[in-house]
Amino acid sequence: MTAHSQLFVNLPVQDLDRSVKFFAALGYSFNPQFTDENATCMLLGENLFAMLLVRPYFQTFTRKEVIDPQRQVQTLLAVPLDTREAVDALVDKAVAAGAKAHEPKDLGFMYQRAYDDLDGHTWEVFYMDMSAMSGDAQG
């Protein structure tokens, strides 16, 4: 089995200061060792990081065209929380800070809300109650 000890997700952003202020309003913190005018390292959890990179700097890491996340999707970022109330609280903070919310989804065993951040990246915030999953839903 292949296993990794850390995960870094790299996201292009238009305005790094604006993005830092947005995510700080949601309660995230940043590693100053990996922060300069081109990038910052946002702490998502133990060994989980999102690198916010200004678009021209992000482009230096790939030969492919960088999409416009306001119009196209490359990835969906799914992050779990411990309760439905925590999901609501985080998404409500995101909306108050300028994000665009999606319609909530309640599948019984999983409650999900999503938002598009200021750059258009979609964050799916969810709570999953494994004890509420039916045998059919598990596979």
N, C-alpha and C positions, 0 to 999 in steps of 0.2 A: 504494500500500500504506500502510495506517495503521500507524505504529510509535510506541512509547512508550519514553521513556528511563528510566522508573522504574515500579515496581509497589508499591502499598500495599494490603494486604489488612487490612480492619478486622474484628476478632473481639470479640464481647461476652464478658466474663468476670465471674464472681461475685465473686472476691476477687483484686484486682490484685497484692497482695504475694505471695499463694500462687502465682499464675501466673508471676510474675517468678522466684521461687525454683525452680519446676519447670523452666522453660526455661533458666535459668542452669545448672541441674544437667546439662542436655543440651549445654552449651557455647555457648549463644547469648549475645550481648551486647546492650546497650540504649543508645539515644541519650539522654543526660540532658537535651538541649535540648527533647525532646518527651516529657518524663516529668513527671507531677504526680500528684495523688491520683486523677485520673480516667482517666489513660491513660499508656501507655509505648510507645515505638517499638522493636520488636525487630528486630535486623539479621539478615536471612536470607542475604544475599549482596550482591554489588555491585549497588546500586540496587534491592534487593529487601527489602521491609519488611513486618512484621506489626504493626499497631497493635492493642494489647490495650486495650480500653476497658471500664470498668465498665458494667454493663448499663444503669443509668439514663442515663448519658452517651451510650452507644451509641444509645439510643432517640431522643435529640434529633436524630439525623441522618436519621431516616426516619419516615414516617407509618404504615408497615406494622407489623404485630405482629412482635416479635422472638421467634423460635422458641426452644424449649428444646433445645439440641444434645445433651442426654442422651437425648432421646426422638425427635427429628426431625433430618433432615439438610438443610442448605441448600446446602452445598458440600463438596467433598473437596479437601484441600490436598495436591498432589502435588509432592514435592521430590526431585530426583535427587542421588545421591552417586556417587563415582568407582569404588567397588568393592562387591562383595557383603558383604565383611567390614565395610565402613563402614556399610552398611545395618543389619547385625546389631548392630553396636556402638551406633549411635544408638537403635535401638528397644529394645535391652536397657537402656540408660540411662533411657529414658523409662519403661519398666516398673518399674525400680528406684525411680524418683521418683514412682510412683503411677499411671501410665497403664495402660490396658487394651489388650493386644495383640490383633490379629486373626491369623488363620491366614496363614502365608506363602504366596505364590504364586510358582511358578517356571515361567515360560513359555519357558525356554530362552534366548531373547535378552533377556528381562527378568526380574529377580528383584525381588520386592516384598514388603515387610512394612508393616503399617499399625498405628497405635495411636490410641486416643481419648485426648486430653489430659484434664486434670482437669475441664475444663468440658464435655467430650464432643465437641469438634471432632476430626474424623478427619484425621490426617496420614498420607498414603501416601508412604513412603520407598522409593525404588527405585534400582536400578542397571540400565542398559540397555547391552547390547553390540550395537551396530548391525552389526558384522561377522558376528554369529551369526544375524541376521534372514534368513529365507528370502525369496525373491522374492514368494511368495504373501502373506506377512505384511505386506510393505511396501505393499500396496495393490492 
